């Protein structure tokens, strides 16, 4: 009885090709899911105006702020860390920027908002990178601190934003038919994509998250990288807070509440590993759009808020399950 040695040699290659195909399919799952869900809602909710121009623009506006925070979170998760404070930082920034704007004008308002994001991001990054406190615990604590400070300085009351230039530039304006929020996402998305994919910093982020020990031996300053990515999410959350304030024309400590869950789900659904070493900015933006489409479709479908929360929770579990497979 003879053995076909050629067939045996081909079998491992076939298995490797199957594994590679499966991995590639998982890389595109967010795009496949987005198209599939969009088509389903377009068919089921056609008579309720799902495909109307106003509704589609509304989806873009609603998801833009989450998408901006998701871009920065892509760096954090790729580096093997996590930031649970982004939503609370956004709410606090909307209050602080609104108060500075009301007292001293637009330059002071924007400067105050960015300074706050830098400060909180530096605290998160410093405690995580240089004091070896897990980022989960640091940012969980910072979430409570930011929310409490926002309540305290505002007296739990909304801070009105009445500067027309600020309102136009940060959320409520349109350039032609295009909302300013979409322009923010496009500009920051292009910048973040290039930074993660094409620069030494992006490669260092991936190395720090994939194998920190090997990265150190390769000359990567892992502590510095982890500090920088958490600083980045602080700034992104501050920008998100100012966009909230401009879009809603007020600063409120409640703004951004719960966004951290949507942001993390969007990033993991988009193809970034929850455990570090792998990330994509474009996928995170599409993940945010997917969540926005689902939320919009559920609202148009008449689901109650409690049912929307159930759907969002299921989506987060799905995101984590996909992330474990990458």
C-alpha positions as a Markdown table, in Angstrom:
| # | Residue | x | y | z |
|---|---|---|---|---|
| 1 | Unk | 0.0 | 0.0 | 0.0 |
| 2 | Unk | 1.6 | 3.3 | -1.1 |
| 3 | Unk | 1.2 | 6.6 | 0.6 |
| 4 | Unk | 0.6 | 9.7 | -1.5 |
| 5 | Unk | 3.4 | 12.0 | 0.0 |
| 6 | Unk | 2.3 | 14.9 | -2.3 |
| 7 | Unk | -1.1 | 14.9 | -0.7 |
| 8 | Unk | 0.4 | 14.9 | 2.7 |
| 9 | Unk | 2.6 | 17.8 | 1.8 |
| 10 | Unk | -0.4 | 19.8 | 0.5 |
| 11 | Unk | -2.6 | 19.3 | 3.6 |
| 12 | Unk | -0.7 | 21.7 | 6.0 |
| 13 | Unk | -0.8 | 24.4 | 3.3 |
| 14 | Unk | -4.5 | 24.0 | 2.9 |
| 15 | Unk | -5.1 | 24.2 | 6.6 |
| 16 | Unk | -3.0 | 27.4 | 6.8 |
| 17 | Unk | -4.9 | 28.9 | 3.9 |
| 18 | Unk | -8.2 | 28.1 | 5.6 |
| 19 | Unk | -7.0 | 29.7 | 8.8 |
| 20 | Unk | -5.8 | 32.8 | 6.9 |
| 21 | Unk | -9.1 | 33.1 | 5.1 |
| 22 | Unk | -11.0 | 32.8 | 8.4 |
| 23 | Unk | -8.8 | 35.5 | 9.9 |
| 24 | Unk | -9.3 | 37.8 | 6.9 |
| 25 | Unk | -13.1 | 37.2 | 7.1 |
| 26 | Unk | -13.1 | 38.3 | 10.8 |
| 27 | Unk | -11.2 | 41.4 | 9.8 |
| 28 | Unk | -14.1 | 42.5 | 7.6 |
| 29 | Unk | -16.9 | 41.4 | 9.9 |
| 30 | Unk | -17.8 | 45.0 | 10.9 |
| 31 | Unk | -18.1 | 46.1 | 7.3 |
| 32 | Unk | -20.3 | 43.0 | 6.4 |
| 33 | Unk | -22.4 | 43.6 | 9.5 |
| 34 | Unk | -22.8 | 47.3 | 8.8 |
| 35 | Unk | -24.1 | 46.6 | 5.2 |
| 36 | Unk | -26.3 | 43.8 | 6.3 |
| 37 | Unk | -28.0 | 45.7 | 9.2 |
| 38 | Unk | -28.3 | 48.8 | 7.1 |
| 39 | Unk | -30.1 | 46.9 | 4.3 |
| 40 | Unk | -32.4 | 45.2 | 6.8 |
| 41 | Unk | -33.4 | 48.5 | 8.4 |
| 42 | Unk | -33.8 | 50.1 | 5.0 |
| 43 | Unk | -36.3 | 47.4 | 4.0 |
| 44 | Unk | -38.2 | 47.2 | 7.3 |
| 45 | Unk | -38.3 | 50.9 | 8.1 |
| 46 | Unk | -38.6 | 52.3 | 4.6 |
| 47 | Unk | -42.1 | 53.8 | 5.4 |
| 48 | Unk | -40.8 | 55.4 | 8.6 |
| 49 | Unk | -38.2 | 57.5 | 6.8 |
| 50 | Unk | -35.0 | 55.5 | 7.6 |
| 51 | Unk | -33.5 | 56.3 | 4.2 |
| 52 | Unk | -34.5 | 60.0 | 4.2 |
| 53 | Unk | -31.7 | 62.5 | 3.9 |
| 54 | Unk | -32.5 | 64.1 | 7.2 |
| 55 | Unk | -32.4 | 60.7 | 9.0 |
| 56 | Unk | -29.1 | 59.7 | 7.5 |
| 57 | Unk | -27.6 | 63.0 | 8.4 |
| 58 | Unk | -29.0 | 62.6 | 11.9 |
| 59 | Unk | -27.2 | 59.2 | 12.2 |
| 60 | Unk | -23.9 | 60.8 | 11.1 |
| 61 | Unk | -24.4 | 63.6 | 13.7 |
| 62 | Unk | -25.3 | 61.2 | 16.5 |
| 63 | Unk | -22.3 | 58.9 | 15.9 |
| 64 | Unk | -19.7 | 61.5 | 15.1 |
| 65 | Unk | -18.8 | 62.2 | 18.7 |
| 66 | Unk | -18.5 | 58.6 | 19.6 |
| 67 | Unk | -16.4 | 58.0 | 16.5 |
| 68 | Unk | -13.9 | 60.7 | 17.6 |
| 69 | Unk | -13.5 | 59.1 | 21.0 |
| 70 | Unk | -13.3 | 55.6 | 19.3 |
| 71 | Unk | -10.3 | 56.8 | 17.2 |
| 72 | Unk | -8.3 | 57.5 | 20.3 |
| 73 | Unk | -9.5 | 54.4 | 22.0 |
| 74 | Unk | -8.1 | 52.4 | 19.1 |
| 75 | Unk | -4.6 | 53.5 | 20.2 |
| 76 | Unk | -5.3 | 52.7 | 23.9 |
| 77 | Unk | -6.6 | 49.2 | 23.2 |
| 78 | Unk | -3.8 | 48.5 | 20.7 |
| 79 | Unk | -1.3 | 49.4 | 23.4 |
| 80 | Unk | -2.9 | 46.9 | 25.8 |
| 81 | Unk | -4.7 | 49.4 | 28.0 |
| 82 | Unk | -8.3 | 50.7 | 28.4 |
| 83 | Unk | -9.9 | 54.0 | 29.3 |
| 84 | Unk | -13.3 | 54.0 | 31.0 |
| 85 | Unk | -13.3 | 57.7 | 31.8 |
| 86 | Unk | -13.8 | 59.2 | 28.3 |
| 87 | Unk | -17.6 | 59.8 | 28.6 |
| 88 | Unk | -17.2 | 61.5 | 32.0 |
| 89 | Unk | -14.3 | 63.6 | 30.7 |
| 90 | Unk | -16.5 | 64.7 | 27.8 |
| 91 | Unk | -19.3 | 65.8 | 30.2 |
| 92 | Unk | -16.9 | 67.7 | 32.5 |
| 93 | Unk | -15.2 | 69.4 | 29.5 |
| 94 | Unk | -18.6 | 70.6 | 28.2 |
| 95 | Unk | -19.2 | 72.3 | 31.6 |
| 96 | Unk | -15.7 | 73.8 | 32.0 |
| 97 | Unk | -15.5 | 75.0 | 28.4 |
| 98 | Unk | -19.0 | 76.4 | 28.6 |
| 99 | Unk | -18.1 | 78.3 | 31.8 |
| 100 | Unk | -14.9 | 79.7 | 30.4 |
| 101 | Unk | -16.6 | 80.6 | 27.1 |
| 102 | Unk | -19.3 | 82.5 | 28.9 |
| 103 | Unk | -16.8 | 84.5 | 31.0 |
| 104 | Unk | -13.8 | 85.0 | 28.7 |
| 105 | Unk | -14.8 | 84.2 | 25.1 |
| 106 | Unk | -14.2 | 81.5 | 22.6 |
| 107 | Unk | -10.4 | 81.3 | 22.8 |
| 108 | Unk | -10.5 | 80.8 | 26.5 |
| 109 | Unk | -13.3 | 78.3 | 26.2 |
| 110 | Unk | -11.4 | 76.1 | 23.7 |
| 111 | Unk | -8.2 | 76.4 | 25.7 |
| 112 | Unk | -9.8 | 75.5 | 28.9 |
| 113 | Unk | -11.4 | 72.4 | 27.3 |
| 114 | Unk | -8.2 | 71.2 | 25.8 |
| 115 | Unk | -6.2 | 71.9 | 29.0 |
| 116 | Unk | -8.6 | 69.9 | 31.0 |
| 117 | Unk | -8.3 | 66.9 | 28.6 |
| 118 | Unk | -4.5 | 67.1 | 28.7 |
| 119 | Unk | -4.6 | 67.3 | 32.5 |
| 120 | Unk | -6.9 | 64.3 | 33.0 |
| 121 | Unk | -5.2 | 62.3 | 30.3 |
| 122 | Unk | -1.8 | 63.0 | 31.9 |
| 123 | Unk | -3.1 | 61.8 | 35.3 |
| 124 | Unk | -4.5 | 58.6 | 33.8 |
| 125 | Unk | -1.4 | 58.0 | 31.8 |
| 126 | Unk | 1.0 | 58.8 | 34.6 |
| 127 | Unk | -0.6 | 56.6 | 37.2 |
| 128 | Unk | -0.9 | 53.7 | 34.7 |
| 129 | Unk | 2.5 | 53.9 | 33.1 |
| 130 | Unk | 4.8 | 55.1 | 35.9 |
| 131 | Unk | 3.0 | 53.9 | 39.0 |
| 132 | Unk | 1.9 | 50.5 | 37.6 |
| 133 | Unk | -1.7 | 50.9 | 38.5 |
| 134 | Unk | -4.0 | 49.0 | 36.1 |
| 135 | Unk | -5.6 | 51.4 | 33.6 |
| 136 | Unk | -9.0 | 49.8 | 34.3 |
| 137 | Unk | -8.9 | 50.9 | 37.9 |
| 138 | Unk | -7.3 | 54.3 | 37.2 |
| 139 | Unk | -9.8 | 55.3 | 34.6 |
| 140 | Unk | -12.8 | 53.8 | 36.5 |
| 141 | Unk | -11.8 | 56.1 | 39.4 |
| 142 | Unk | -11.3 | 59.0 | 37.1 |
| 143 | Unk | -14.8 | 58.4 | 35.7 |
| 144 | Unk | -16.3 | 59.0 | 39.1 |
| 145 | Unk | -14.1 | 62.0 | 39.9 |
| 146 | Unk | -14.9 | 63.7 | 36.5 |
| 147 | Unk | -18.6 | 63.1 | 36.9 |
| 148 | Unk | -18.5 | 64.5 | 40.5 |
| 149 | Unk | -16.5 | 67.5 | 39.6 |
| 150 | Unk | -18.8 | 68.3 | 36.8 |
| 151 | Unk | -21.8 | 68.1 | 39.1 |
| 152 | Unk | -20.0 | 70.3 | 41.7 |
| 153 | Unk | -18.8 | 73.1 | 39.5 |
| 154 | Unk | -22.1 | 73.4 | 37.6 |
| 155 | Unk | -24.3 | 73.0 | 40.6 |
| 156 | Unk | -26.0 | 70.2 | 38.5 |
| 157 | Unk | -27.4 | 73.0 | 36.2 |
| 158 | Unk | -26.8 | 73.3 | 32.5 |
| 159 | Unk | -24.2 | 75.9 | 31.4 |
| 160 | Unk | -25.6 | 77.8 | 28.4 |
| 161 | Unk | -23.4 | 78.2 | 25.3 |
| 162 | Unk | -24.4 | 81.2 | 23.3 |
| 163 | Unk | -21.3 | 82.0 | 21.2 |
| 164 | Unk | -22.4 | 81.7 | 17.6 |
| 165 | Unk | -18.9 | 81.0 | 16.3 |
| 166 | Unk | -18.3 | 78.2 | 18.9 |
| 167 | Unk | -21.7 | 76.7 | 18.1 |
| 168 | Unk | -21.0 | 76.7 | 14.4 |
| 169 | Unk | -17.5 | 75.2 | 14.7 |
| 170 | Unk | -18.2 | 72.7 | 17.4 |
| 171 | Unk | -21.2 | 70.7 | 16.3 |
| 172 | Unk | -24.1 | 72.7 | 15.0 |
| 173 | Unk | -22.8 | 74.2 | 11.7 |
| 174 | Unk | -23.0 | 73.0 | 8.2 |
| 175 | Unk | -20.7 | 73.7 | 5.3 |
| 176 | Unk | -23.0 | 73.3 | 2.3 |
| 177 | Unk | -25.0 | 70.1 | 3.0 |
| 178 | Unk | -22.2 | 68.6 | 5.1 |
| 179 | Unk | -22.5 | 68.9 | 8.9 |
| 180 | Unk | -19.4 | 70.2 | 10.6 |
| 181 | Unk | -19.4 | 67.1 | 12.8 |
| 182 | Unk | -18.7 | 64.9 | 9.7 |
| 183 | Unk | -15.8 | 67.2 | 8.8 |
| 184 | Unk | -14.4 | 66.7 | 12.3 |
| 185 | Unk | -14.6 | 63.0 | 11.9 |
| 186 | Unk | -13.1 | 62.9 | 8.4 |
| 187 | Unk | -10.1 | 65.2 | 9.4 |
| 188 | Unk | -9.3 | 63.5 | 12.7 |
| 189 | Unk | -9.9 | 60.1 | 11.2 |
| 190 | Unk | -7.4 | 60.6 | 8.4 |
| 191 | Unk | -4.8 | 61.9 | 10.9 |
| 192 | Unk | -5.4 | 59.1 | 13.3 |
| 193 | Unk | -5.2 | 56.4 | 10.5 |
| 194 | Unk | -1.9 | 57.7 | 9.2 |
| 195 | Unk | -0.5 | 58.0 | 12.8 |
| 196 | Unk | -1.4 | 54.4 | 13.6 |
| 197 | Unk | -0.5 | 52.8 | 10.3 |
| 198 | Unk | 2.3 | 54.8 | 8.8 |
| 199 | Unk | 4.4 | 56.3 | 11.7 |
| 200 | Unk | 7.0 | 54.9 | 14.1 |
| 201 | Unk | 4.6 | 55.9 | 17.0 |
| 202 | Unk | 1.9 | 53.6 | 15.6 |
| 203 | Unk | 4.4 | 50.7 | 15.3 |
| 204 | Unk | 5.5 | 51.3 | 18.9 |
| 205 | Unk | 1.9 | 51.3 | 20.0 |
| 206 | Unk | 1.3 | 47.9 | 18.4 |
| 207 | Unk | 4.6 | 46.5 | 19.8 |
| 208 | Unk | 3.8 | 47.7 | 23.3 |
| 209 | Unk | 0.4 | 46.1 | 23.2 |
| 210 | Unk | 1.5 | 42.9 | 21.4 |
| 211 | Unk | 4.5 | 41.9 | 23.5 |
| 212 | Unk | 5.8 | 44.5 | 26.0 |
| 213 | Unk | 8.9 | 42.6 | 27.0 |
| 214 | Unk | 10.0 | 42.1 | 23.4 |
| 215 | Unk | 9.2 | 45.8 | 22.7 |
| 216 | Unk | 11.5 | 46.9 | 25.5 |
| 217 | Unk | 14.3 | 44.8 | 24.2 |
| 218 | Unk | 13.7 | 46.3 | 20.8 |
| 219 | Unk | 14.2 | 49.8 | 22.3 |
| 220 | Unk | 10.6 | 50.8 | 22.6 |
| 221 | Unk | 9.9 | 53.0 | 25.7 |
| 222 | Unk | 6.7 | 51.1 | 26.7 |
| 223 | Unk | 5.9 | 53.3 | 29.6 |
| 224 | Unk | 6.1 | 56.4 | 27.5 |
| 225 | Unk | 3.9 | 54.9 | 24.8 |
| 226 | Unk | 1.2 | 53.9 | 27.4 |
| 227 | Unk | 1.3 | 57.4 | 28.9 |
| 228 | Unk | 0.9 | 59.0 | 25.4 |
| 229 | Unk | -2.1 | 56.9 | 24.4 |
| 230 | Unk | -4.0 | 57.7 | 27.6 |
| 231 | Unk | -3.1 | 61.3 | 27.1 |
| 232 | Unk | -4.5 | 61.1 | 23.6 |
| 233 | Unk | -7.8 | 59.7 | 24.8 |
| 234 | Unk | -8.0 | 62.6 | 27.3 |
| 235 | Unk | -7.7 | 65.1 | 24.5 |
| 236 | Unk | -10.1 | 63.3 | 22.3 |
| 237 | Unk | -12.7 | 63.2 | 25.1 |
| 238 | Unk | -12.2 | 66.9 | 25.6 |
| 239 | Unk | -12.9 | 67.6 | 21.9 |
| 240 | Unk | -15.9 | 65.3 | 22.2 |
| 241 | Unk | -17.1 | 67.4 | 25.2 |
| 242 | Unk | -16.8 | 70.6 | 23.3 |
| 243 | Unk | -18.7 | 69.1 | 20.3 |
| 244 | Unk | -21.4 | 68.1 | 22.7 |
| 245 | Unk | -21.6 | 71.6 | 24.1 |
| 246 | Unk | -21.7 | 73.2 | 20.6 |
| 247 | Unk | -24.3 | 70.8 | 19.3 |
| 248 | Unk | -26.6 | 71.0 | 22.2 |
| 249 | Unk | -25.7 | 74.6 | 23.0 |
| 250 | Unk | -25.1 | 73.9 | 26.6 |
| 251 | Unk | -22.6 | 72.2 | 28.9 |
| 252 | Unk | -23.9 | 69.4 | 31.2 |
| 253 | Unk | -22.2 | 66.9 | 33.4 |
| 254 | Unk | -24.5 | 64.2 | 32.1 |
| 255 | Unk | -23.2 | 64.5 | 28.5 |
| 256 | Unk | -21.2 | 61.5 | 27.5 |
| 257 | Unk | -22.7 | 59.3 | 30.2 |
| 258 | Unk | -22.4 | 55.7 | 29.0 |
| 259 | Unk | -20.4 | 56.6 | 25.9 |
| 260 | Unk | -17.4 | 54.6 | 27.2 |
| 261 | Unk | -19.3 | 51.4 | 26.5 |
| 262 | Unk | -20.4 | 52.4 | 23.0 |
| 263 | Unk | -16.8 | 53.6 | 22.3 |
| 264 | Unk | -15.2 | 50.3 | 23.4 |
| 265 | Unk | -17.8 | 48.2 | 21.5 |
| 266 | Unk | -17.2 | 50.3 | 18.4 |
| 267 | Unk | -13.5 | 49.8 | 18.6 |
| 268 | Unk | -13.6 | 46.1 | 19.2 |
| 269 | Unk | -16.2 | 45.5 | 16.6 |
| 270 | Unk | -14.1 | 47.5 | 14.1 |
| 271 | Unk | -11.2 | 45.1 | 14.4 |
| 272 | Unk | -9.0 | 46.3 | 17.3 |
| 273 | Unk | -8.0 | 43.6 | 19.7 |
| 274 | Unk | -9.3 | 44.0 | 23.3 |
| 275 | Unk | -6.0 | 42.5 | 24.4 |
| 276 | Unk | -3.5 | 44.7 | 22.5 |
| 277 | Unk | -1.2 | 44.4 | 19.5 |
| 278 | Unk | -3.8 | 45.0 | 16.8 |
| 279 | Unk | -5.8 | 48.1 | 15.9 |
| 280 | Unk | -7.5 | 49.9 | 13.1 |
| 281 | Unk | -8.9 | 53.5 | 13.1 |
| 282 | Unk | -11.1 | 53.1 | 10.0 |
| 283 | Unk | -12.8 | 50.0 | 11.5 |
| 284 | Unk | -13.5 | 51.9 | 14.7 |
| 285 | Unk | -15.3 | 54.6 | 12.7 |
| 286 | Unk | -17.4 | 52.0 | 10.9 |
| 287 | Unk | -18.1 | 50.3 | 14.3 |
| 288 | Unk | -19.4 | 53.6 | 15.6 |
| 289 | Unk | -21.6 | 54.0 | 12.6 |
| 290 | Unk | -22.9 | 50.5 | 13.0 |
| 291 | Unk | -23.9 | 51.2 | 16.6 |
| 292 | Unk | -25.5 | 54.5 | 15.4 |
| 293 | Unk | -27.5 | 52.7 | 12.7 |
| 294 | Unk | -28.7 | 50.1 | 15.2 |
| 295 | Unk | -29.8 | 52.8 | 17.8 |
| 296 | Unk | -31.6 | 54.8 | 15.1 |
| 297 | Unk | -33.3 | 51.7 | 13.7 |
| 298 | Unk | -34.5 | 50.6 | 17.1 |
| 299 | Unk | -35.9 | 54.1 | 17.8 |
| 300 | Unk | -37.7 | 54.2 | 14.5 |
| 301 | Unk | -38.9 | 50.7 | 15.1 |
| 302 | Unk | -40.7 | 51.9 | 18.3 |
| 303 | Unk | -38.6 | 50.0 | 20.8 |
| 304 | Unk | -38.6 | 51.4 | 24.4 |
| 305 | Unk | -35.4 | 52.7 | 26.0 |
| 306 | Unk | -35.0 | 49.6 | 28.1 |
| 307 | Unk | -35.1 | 47.4 | 25.0 |
| 308 | Unk | -32.5 | 49.6 | 23.4 |
| 309 | Unk | -30.2 | 49.0 | 26.4 |
| 310 | Unk | -30.7 | 45.3 | 26.0 |
| 311 | Unk | -29.7 | 45.5 | 22.4 |
| 312 | Unk | -26.7 | 47.6 | 23.2 |
| 313 | Unk | -25.5 | 45.2 | 25.9 |
| 314 | Unk | -25.9 | 42.3 | 23.5 |
| 315 | Unk | -23.8 | 44.2 | 21.0 |
| 316 | Unk | -21.0 | 44.8 | 23.5 |
| 317 | Unk | -20.9 | 41.1 | 24.4 |
| 318 | Unk | -20.7 | 40.3 | 20.7 |
| 319 | Unk | -17.8 | 42.8 | 20.3 |
| 320 | Unk | -15.9 | 41.1 | 23.1 |
| 321 | Unk | -16.5 | 37.7 | 21.7 |
| 322 | Unk | -15.2 | 38.8 | 18.3 |
| 323 | Unk | -12.2 | 40.5 | 20.0 |
| 324 | Unk | -11.2 | 37.2 | 21.8 |
| 325 | Unk | -11.1 | 35.5 | 18.4 |
| 326 | Unk | -8.6 | 37.9 | 16.9 |
